[in-house]
Amino acid sequence: MIAAIPSPSAGSFGLGPFEIRGYGIMIALGVLVAVSWGQRRWVEKGGTADHIATIAIWAVPAGLIGSRLYHVATDWQKFRGRWQDVPAVWQGGLGIPGGLAAGVVVGLLVARRQGISMPRVLDALVPTLPVAQAIGRWGNWFNQELFGRPTDLPWGLSIDVDHRPAAHLTVETFHPTFLYEGLWNLALAAILVRVDRRGVLKPGRLVGLWVCGYGLGRLWVESLRIDHASLVAGVRVNIWMSLVAIVIGGAVAVTSRNYRDAA
């Protein structure tokens, strides 16, 4: 057991004339892992690695833009008076739901233009997405942001005074929600792979299980967070989005059960 999980002393480091930010490194690493694994999974299903490379060229930028737009739309108050910072993704602030939606839609459109099966390529890529999310969440660790409420658990996350909420300046450790969500996503990826191999769902419907699983994980992680967030009826907007994801994703997964193949 350890006293606490330490936070990095800085979120970036210098490399010659360049400033390398840990947040960006983790986002890029998550993308690289997802694309590489996605290529292997698609080749196993009879496709080619070039198909996935072409999809990634379009889907990754679309996902990044969608993530930022979702964050700005749901936390627009933070940008009041500083709209010039909207493109500054290296400062943190990517809304995963928006990025996933934009990336998947654009990816499917590119797959269609390539003349490949959209349901099959979707099943190949879906398990890689929570892995990319799990890696990318470490960017929050570098930025010392989006942590949970105070805790004295052995795995509490140590946060510097400059990054603590005004109401908790004397508290040293908080719930490491980036770690909770990352571990949940890795477990979800393993479940998705197993379900895909068993052929439990109809082609293209694995996405429903992923959306539902992501919503479940995000629901409890979001309930721990204490950072400022937009509210709807007094509830954090991402909690509402998680509930929507659970319902819609669960409905897609349940109604697409391939009973004959699963028997």
N, C-alpha and C positions, 0 to 999 in steps of 0.2 A: 504494500500500500504506500502511496505517496501523499505528501501533505497537500499538494495542489498541482494542477497542470499549469506550467508557466506559459506566459504569453511572450512573443518575440519582443525584443527591445525596440525594434523598428520594423515597419511594414515594407521597407524597400532597402536596396543597397546600390552603391555606385559601381558601375562597370565602365571605366574610362569616362567618356563624356555622357554616358547614358545612365539613367536611373531605372533600375529594374524593380518592379513592384511585385511583392509576393502574391497579391490578389490576382494579378494578370497571369502569373506563372501557373497558379493552380487551375485557373479557368482553361488555359491553353493545354495543360497536361491532361485535364479531364476530357477535352475534345480529342486529343491525340489517342488516348486509351480507347475511347468509345469508337473512333473511326477504325483503328487497328483491329479491335475485337469484332466490330461489325463486319469488316471485310472477311475475316476468317469464318464467321458464322454464315455469311452469305455464300461464300465459296462452298461450304459444307452443304448448303441447300441447292447447289448447282449453278450459282451465279458466278460473276467475276469480281475481282477486287476493284477493277476500274469503275464498275457501276457505283460502288459505295463512295469512291473518291469523287466522282462527279456529283453525287447527291450532296456530299459534305461541302463541296465548294460553294453551293448555294444555300444549303440548310443552315450551316453554322453562322454565317453573317446574319441570316434572317432571324435565327434564334437569339443572337446577341441584341439585335435591334428590338425584337419583340420583348425581350427581358427588360431592357431599359425603358421602353415605352410603358410597360405594365407598371414598373416601379414608379415612374413619374406620374402616371395616371392615378395610382392608388395613394401616393404620398406627395401630391402636388404642392401641399402647403410648404414642404421643405425647400422648394425651389422658388418660392415667391421672393422676388427681388434679386434672384441670381439665376435666371433662366439660361444664362450662358454656360452654366455648369451641367446642363442636361447631357451633353455628349461625354462628360468626364466619368466614364465607367470605371476607371482605375481608382476612383474615390470610394468605390463600393456602391451597392444599390442596383441589383439585378433581380427582377421579379421572375422567379422560375416559371410560374404558370404561363406567363406571356411568352417566354422564350421557348418553352416546350411546344406550345400551340403553334407558334409561327414556324418553328423549325420542322415540326412534323408535317404541317400543311405544305410548306415549300418542298420538303423532301419527297412527299408523295407526288407532287406535280412533276418534279424532275424525273422520278421513277417512271411516271406515265409517259413522259416524252421519250424516255429511253426504250419504251416498249417492254418493260419487265413487269412481273406480277406485283402490284402494289400490296396486296395482303401478305404475300410471302416475304417481301423485303421488309415490310413493317414488323413481321414476327422476328425477322433476323436482327433488326436494329433495336427493338423495344428494350430488351434486357440490358443493352449497353448504356441506355440513358440514365438509369439510377446510379450506375457506376460513375458516369461523368459528373452527376450531381454530388455524389459522395466526395469525390476528389475536389471539385470546385468549392465545396463548403469550407475547405481549409483556408480559402481566401479570407473568410470572416475572421479566422484565427489571427492571420497576419494583421488585419485591420483593427483587431480588438473591438468587434462590433457584433450586434445581433445575438448577444448572450442572454441567458435567462435570469431569473430572479436569484437573489442571494442564497447561498447554500454553504453548509459546513461539511458537506460530504467529502471523502478523501479525494475524489476526482473533480472537485470544484476547480473552476478556471480562474487563475489569478489575473486581475485586470488592473492596469495602471490607473492612478488617480485621475489623470487627464481624460480617460475614456469612461469613467464611471458616471452613472446618472446623478444628477444633483441631489436626488433623494437618498442616495446610497454612497455618499463620498467616503464614509468611514468603513464600508464593507470591502473586504479584499477579494473574496472568491464568489463566483457566480456559476450557475448551471452552464456547462459547455454545450449549448444547444447545437452548435455546428457538428460536434462529435456525435450527439444523439441522432441527428438526422442522417449523418453519414453512415453510421452503423445500420440504421434502419434501411437505408437505400441499398446497402450491400446485401442484406438479408433478402430484401425484395428482389434484387437481381437474381439471386440464387433460386428463389421460388419461381420466378418467371422462366428461367432456363429449364427447370424441372417440368413445369407445366407444358412448355413448348415441346419438349422431348416426348412426353407422354401423349401428345395430341388430344388433350382434354378439350380444348376450345377450337372452334372453327377458324380457318385461316384468316388472319387479319384482326382477330378479336382479342388477341393477347393484350392489346393496348388498353382494353377496358379494365383488365386486372391490374395493370400498371397504374392507371389513373386512380383506381379505387385504393390500391395499396399506398400510393403516394399521399393521397388525401388523408388516410388514416394516420400515417406517420406525421404529416405536417400538422394535423389537428392537435395532437398532444404536445408537439414541439412548440407550436405557436402559443399554446396556452401557458407555456413557461416564460415566454419572452416579455421583457419589460421596456423595450425600446418604443419610441413614439410610433404610433400607427394610426391610419385613418380608421374611424369607427362607423359602423352602420347599426343603428338601434343599440348603441352602446357596446357593440361587439366588434373586435378587430376584423377588418375586411377579409384578411386571409383565413380567418376561421370560417367565415361564410363560404369562401371559395373552396376550402377543404371539404366542407359538408356537401357542396355541390358536386365536387369530384368524387366523393364516396358514393353518392346516389347514382350519378350518371355512369361512372365506371363500373360500379357493382351491377347495374342493370344490364350493361353491355356484356359483361362477363357471364352473368347468370343465364341470360336469354340466348347466349351463343354456345352453350354447353354442347359438345359433340358427343352425345350419349352413346352412339353406335361405336365410335372409335375408343371411347373411354371404358367400354364394357369389357 
